[in-house]
Amino acid sequence: MDDFSVKHELNGNVAVVTVSGRVDSFTASMLDTELAKIVRENKQLVLDLKEVVYMSSAGVRAIVRTLQTAQKSNGGVSLACVTESVETVLRTVGMLELLKVYPSVDEAVASF
């Protein structure tokens, strides 16, 4: 479960990005690269984080950069299925005020 991966698929006009494993100082750069590619093609993203077992501040930075890029194009980023450990990190750094969090992918997609 600790194996890091990023997969995405389209649900209508929304890119649903499933992130798995540990998002730490090593894997965050890979997350940043993948999200940058995806947000260039799709301005509305849902990040499904149910399989993320750990997220460092470097991972949060990758999400923030993606949010900023999407917002410049009148898009957005929503989070779905956020685990308790990831929610704690997001709350600690004050990101829960900037990001919309939904209990399911379907609800996050519907928010667009």
N, C-alpha and C positions, 0 to 999 in steps of 0.2 A: 504493500500500500504506500510505502514511502517513495516509490518510483515516480519521478516527476514527469508529467505529460500535460500537453495542451492540445485539445481537439476542438474543432468548431464545425457548426452546421448552420444553415439558414432556416429560420422559422418565419416565413413571410419576408419582411424587410429587416428582420432582426437577426443578428449573428449571435447564436448561443455558443458561448465558449466554456467548455468544461475543463477545469484545472484540477489536477490530481497530484497528490504527494506533498512533499515539503517545498515550500517557497522560501528559500533562504538566500543568503548573500551570493551563493553560487548559481542557483537556478533562477533567481529574480531577473538576471540579465536575459536569460532565454525567454522568460515570460514577457519581459518588456519588448523584445524583438518580435515575438509572435503577435502580441497585442497591437504593436505598431503596424504590422502588415494587415491585420484584420480590420483595424479602424480606418485604414486608407480606403478599403473597399466598402465598408459598412459603418454608417455613422451611429447606428443604434446597436448597442451590445448588451447582452446579459451574461454576466459571469456566474457560472454555476460552480459554487465552491464547496459542495457537499463532500468531496473527496480530498479536500486540502487538510492535511494533518498538522501543519505548522506554517505560519506566515511571519516573516521578519519585516522590519521596517522597509527593507529593500523591496519586498513584494508590494507593500503599500505604495511606495513611490511609483512602481510600474503601473498600478491601478490609477493613481492620481494623474500621471502623464497621459494615460489613455483617456481618462475623463476630460482633461483639458483639451486634447486633440479633438475628441468627439464634439465637445461644446462649441469649439470654434466653427464647426460646420453645422451648427444647430442640431446636433445629435445628443446622445447621452449614454450613460453607463448605469445599469442597475445590477444589483447583486441578488443572487438567489441561493437558498439552502446554505446559509452561512453557518458554519460550525461554531460552537461556543468559544473555542480557543481563538478562532479568527475574529469573532465578534469582539472579544476582549481586547485584542490588538487594535482593531479599528476604533474602538471606543477610547482606548488609552491615547491614541494619537489624534483624536478629534475628528475622525473621518465619517463617523456615522451621521453627522450633521450634513455632510456634503453628498453622501451617497444614499440612494434609495435601496432599501433592503426588503426582499419579499420572501415569504416562506417556501415558494415553489417557482420553478422555471416558468410555468404557464402564467402565473400571476405577474411575474416580472415582464414577460413578453407582452402581455395584455396592457401593461402600463404605458407602452408606447402607442 
